[in-house]
Every structure is written in structure tokens, then in C-alpha cells.
Amino acid sequence: MRVVAVGGGHGTAVSLRALRLLSSDVTGVVSVADDGGSSGRLRADLDVAAVGDLRKCLGALADPNNPLTRSFEHRFSTGELSGHTVGNLLLVGLLDATGDLEESVREVASLMGVTGSIVPASCNGVVLLASTDEGTTRGQTEVARSSSIRRISIEPANAAAPISAVEAIERAQVILIGPGSLFTSVLAACAVPGILQAIAGTQARTIYVANLHEQVPETSGYSLQDHVDALHYHGVNPHVVFVDEHSAFATQACSLPKVVAEIARENGLVHDVQKLAKAVLAQMR
């Protein structure tokens, strides 16, 4: 089975771990719009694409017994490297030396024994823009602080998507969109024109994995239908939405077919890899 996860950060990393339980043909298409934390500092200093979400997703598919995998998330706590992770520094070092983001990710994936592929959503770094009630907000960090987002876009507007990302989506049988921050993670990846066009044209079973709760302030007060409406407004039209049975969204109406299942950990804070994999598998029977 050919499977793809689209988004960024922790949510997409969970989706990738779940999909890896079902298939070895897994691709993560990951946003590079981040401009906060270690990624933001490196981006500002070296004028390179953000690599933090790529790092998290590489770790999700990496060989857990690989020494590099075990140290990839190590974060320095002192000196000039304070706040930076080993993974971010390695990725940015390769990128700064080669100038090729996709190749840099492939080389690190090879070193870590990654099962499947991690591909940036765009060939170069992009800046996230949001149209809000207050005007235009620029940069992922600032967008995440807004509570009145209407539309997400990227700069440059014609940013190219890697051919490998487009082909993975086109040939996929299952695509997971989310979970994750609706505007600054999920739609940040889908805002790349080539990615959006590929999702629109795919024959895959496309599943939106809803968040477990609203994200303050980005989606404060959003219902499940509000999330779905935002996807549709941006041209993303999944076939079905997965909702955790203990989430507030479980009892809410939705215009999409809704699968309500136990897909969160007992603490209700994050999705459970095994449970999410089981829910995806049920969709394929």
C-alpha cells in the first residue's frame, strides 16, 4: 500500500509512525514555513529553509536503534548552540554546503535508516502569509498568534514543489492530512501550488485527521465544520474526517463522512500511533 502524510511538526510525525505500521512505502510531505525557535534562528542567520518539521518527521521513520536517531533530537542547553538540536544543525549544515534541500534530507534519511521518504513541500523555504481581520500577517510565528485567520498563502506564491512529492501524492492509495495546527502546519504544506494540485487530482482515499481540541488562539472557537470549511476554502477536499471519540468534535455535525473512533492516547492530548493505524486500516477494507 502506498501511503502519504501531509503537514508538519509533531502531528505529521504521529501520522507517519502510524502509516509505517501499515506499509513500507511511506512518504511525508512536510512544510518548511517555520520561522520560530531553533529553525527560525538558523533560517535568519544562514538564509536557508526551515528544517525543524523535517527533523521531526525524519525521526518518525528512522531506525530507532541507529545511533544518529538516538541523538537527533538532542537539544543543546548552553553556549552559542543553546536551543539548537543535533538534527537541525546537521540538516542545515548539509543544506548550507550543497544548496539542495531535497538532497540534504535524502542524505540524512540514508544515514538514519529511514523507512520510506521525507520530502519538503517546497524546494526552497517559504514565508507564510495570512489574511486576517486586522490585515496581512507575515511569518508562521505571527500567524499562529492570530485568532482571525481567513486565508493562508505563501511567498513566493509560485514556490515549486519537488517532483518526488508530487509523484508520491499522485500515486498514493491513502493520504493523511493532519493532525496539526490547521493554518500554520497543515495548510502551510498544502499552500504550495504543486502540492495542492496533486492532492486535488489524486485518486487516493484522502483522510483529514482532526485535532483533539481547538488551538488557542489559531482556531479558538472553531467547530469541526469550521475546520472542514477552512480546508475546502483552500482547495483541500478530503473524503472523510477522523475524530477521536472523546474529543468535543465527536458530537458535532460535519458535512464530510465522519469516523468517530478511539484514536488518542489515554491523556487525550496527542494521537495514538497504534490506534490511528487501526482506524486507517479499517478504511481500506
C-alpha positions in Angstrom: 0.0 0.0 0.0 1.3 3.4 -1.0 0.7 6.0 1.7 1.4 9.7 2.2 1.1 12.1 5.2 0.9 15.8 4.5 1.6 18.6 7.1 4.3 19.4 9.5 5.6 19.0 13.0 4.5 16.6 15.7 1.1 15.8 14.2 2.5 14.6 10.9 5.2 12.7 12.7 2.5 10.7 14.5 0.7 10.1 11.2 3.9 8.8 9.7 4.5 6.4 12.6 1.0 5.1 12.2 1.4 4.7 8.4 4.7 2.9 8.8 2.9 0.2 10.7 0.8 -0.5 7.6 3.3 -0.1 4.8 7.0 0.4 4.0 6.0 2.7 1.1 5.5 5.8 3.2 6.2 9.4 2.2 5.9 12.5 4.4 5.4 15.8 2.6 6.4 18.4 5.1 6.1 22.2 5.4 9.2 24.3 5.5 7.5 27.6 6.5 8.5 27.5 10.2 10.3 30.7 11.5 10.3 30.1 15.2 12.7 28.5 17.7 15.9 26.8 16.5 14.7 26.6 12.9 13.9 30.3 12.8 17.3 31.3 14.2 19.1 29.2 11.7 16.9 30.4 8.9 17.6 34.0 9.9 21.4 33.5 10.3 22.0 31.4 7.2 19.1 32.3 4.9 18.1 28.7 4.5 14.8 26.8 4.6 13.3 25.8 8.0 14.2 22.3 8.8 12.5 21.7 12.2 9.4 19.9 10.9 11.6 17.9 8.5 13.7 16.8 11.5 10.6 15.6 13.5 9.3 13.6 10.5 12.7 12.1 9.7 12.8 10.9 13.3 9.4 9.3 12.9 10.5 7.0 10.1 14.1 6.4 11.3 15.6 3.2 12.6 15.2 3.6 16.4 18.4 1.7 17.0 20.5 3.9 14.8 23.0 6.0 16.9 22.2 9.1 14.9 18.4 8.6 15.5 19.0 8.4 19.3 20.9 11.7 19.3 18.9 13.5 16.5 16.6 15.3 19.0 19.3 16.2 21.5 19.0 19.9 22.3 22.0 21.9 23.5 21.4 23.8 26.6 24.5 26.1 27.0 26.7 28.4 24.9 26.0 29.6 21.4 24.3 26.4 20.5 21.8 26.7 23.2 18.3 25.8 21.9 19.6 24.1 18.8 19.1 20.4 18.1 21.6 18.0 16.6 19.2 17.2 13.8 18.6 20.9 12.8 22.3 21.6 12.7 23.1 18.5 10.6 20.3 19.3 8.1 21.3 23.0 7.9 24.9 22.2 7.6 24.3 19.9 4.6 21.9 22.5 3.1 24.4 25.3 3.5 27.1 23.3 1.9 25.1 21.8 -1.0 22.3 24.4 -1.6 19.9 21.4 -2.2 17.2 20.9 0.4 15.7 17.7 -1.0 19.2 16.1 -1.4 20.2 17.1 2.1 17.1 15.5 3.5 17.7 12.3 1.5 21.3 12.1 2.7 20.3 12.4 6.4 17.5 9.9 5.8 20.0 7.4 4.5 22.3 7.9 7.5 19.4 7.3 9.9 18.0 4.2 8.2 14.7 5.9 7.4 11.9 3.6 6.1 10.1 5.5 3.3 10.8 9.1 2.3 10.6 12.5 3.8 10.2 15.3 1.2 9.9 19.1 1.8 6.7 20.6 0.5 8.6 23.2 -1.4 12.1 23.1 -3.0 13.1 26.2 -1.0 12.0 28.0 2.1 8.7 29.9 2.0 7.2 32.6 4.1 3.7 32.0 5.5 1.2 34.8 5.0 -2.3 35.1 6.5 -5.2 37.4 5.6 -6.9 38.3 8.9 -9.5 40.8 10.2 -6.6 43.1 11.0 -4.9 42.8 7.6 -2.0 40.7 6.4 0.1 38.8 9.0 3.6 37.6 7.9 5.6 34.7 9.2 4.4 31.4 10.8 5.1 32.6 14.4 3.0 35.7 14.0 0.2 33.8 12.1 -0.1 31.3 14.9 -0.8 34.2 17.3 -3.8 35.4 15.3 -7.4 34.5 16.1 -9.0 35.8 12.9 -7.3 34.0 10.1 -9.3 34.0 6.8 -6.8 32.7 4.2 -3.3 31.3 4.2 -0.8 31.8 1.3 2.9 31.6 0.8 5.6 33.8 -0.5 6.8 33.3 -3.2 3.4 32.4 -4.4 4.8 30.3 -7.2 7.1 28.3 -5.0 7.9 25.0 -6.7 7.1 21.6 -5.1 9.7 18.8 -5.5 8.7 16.3 -8.3 9.1 13.5 -5.8 6.5 15.0 -3.5 4.0 15.5 -6.4 4.6 12.0 -7.7 4.2 10.4 -4.2 0.8 12.1 -3.8 -0.3 11.2 -7.4 0.4 7.5 -6.9 -0.8 7.2 -3.3 -3.6 5.0 -2.2 -4.1 6.7 1.1 -3.3 10.3 2.1 -3.5 11.5 5.7 -3.8 15.3 6.1 -3.1 16.4 9.6 -3.3 16.3 12.5 -1.6 19.5 13.4 -2.1 23.3 13.5 -4.7 23.9 10.9 -3.3 27.0 9.3 0.4 27.1 10.3 1.1 23.4 9.7 -1.5 21.5 7.6 -2.5 24.3 5.2 1.1 25.7 5.2 2.1 22.5 3.4 -1.0 22.4 1.2 -0.5 26.1 0.2 2.4 25.2 -2.2 0.7 25.2 -5.6 2.1 21.9 -6.8 1.1 20.1 -3.6 -2.4 21.4 -3.8 -2.8 20.5 -7.4 -1.5 17.0 -6.7 -4.0 16.5 -3.8 -6.8 17.8 -6.0 -6.0 15.3 -8.7 -5.1 12.2 -6.7 -7.2 9.0 -6.7 -6.2 8.3 -3.1 -8.5 7.9 -0.2 -7.9 11.2 1.5 -8.4 11.4 5.2 -8.4 14.5 7.4 -7.3 13.7 11.0 -9.0 16.3 13.1 -7.2 17.8 16.1 -8.2 16.7 19.5 -9.2 20.2 20.6 -9.1 23.8 19.4 -5.8 25.5 19.3 -5.6 28.8 21.1 -5.6 31.4 19.5 -5.2 30.0 16.0 -8.5 28.1 16.0 -10.2 29.4 19.1 -13.9 28.7 19.0 -13.7 26.5 15.8 -16.1 23.7 15.4 -15.3 20.6 13.4 -17.3 22.1 10.5 -15.2 25.2 10.7 -12.0 23.1 10.3 -13.5 21.4 7.3 -14.7 24.6 5.8 -11.2 26.1 6.1 -9.8 23.1 4.2 -12.4 23.4 1.5 -11.9 27.1 1.2 -8.2 26.4 0.5 -9.0 23.7 -2.1 -8.4 20.7 0.1 -11.3 18.3 -0.1 -10.8 15.1 1.9 -13.2 12.2 1.6 -13.6 11.5 5.3 -12.6 13.0 8.7 -11.3 11.1 11.7 -12.4 12.3 15.1 -11.4 10.9 18.5 -14.4 9.6 20.4 -13.5 11.6 23.5 -13.0 14.9 21.6 -15.5 17.7 21.8 -15.7 17.4 18.0 -17.1 13.8 18.2 -20.7 15.1 18.9 -20.6 17.9 16.3 -22.2 17.7 12.9 -20.0 17.8 9.8 -20.6 17.9 6.0 -18.0 15.2 5.5 -18.5 11.5 6.4 -17.2 11.3 9.9 -15.4 8.3 11.5 -15.5 8.5 15.3 -13.1 6.2 16.9 -10.6 6.0 19.8 -7.5 7.4 18.2 -6.0 9.4 21.1 -3.8 8.4 24.0 -5.5 8.0 27.4 -4.4 11.5 28.3 -6.4 12.9 25.4 -3.6 15.3 24.5 -2.0 13.5 21.5 -3.0 10.9 18.9 -2.1 7.3 19.5 0.1 5.7 16.8 -1.4 2.2 17.1 -5.0 3.4 17.3 -4.6 5.7 14.3 -3.1 2.9 12.2 -6.0 0.7 13.1 -8.5 3.4 12.0 -6.7 3.9 8.7 -6.6 0.1 8.0 -10.3 -0.1 8.6 -10.9 2.4 5.9 -9.1 0.2 3.4 -11.2 -2.9 3.9 
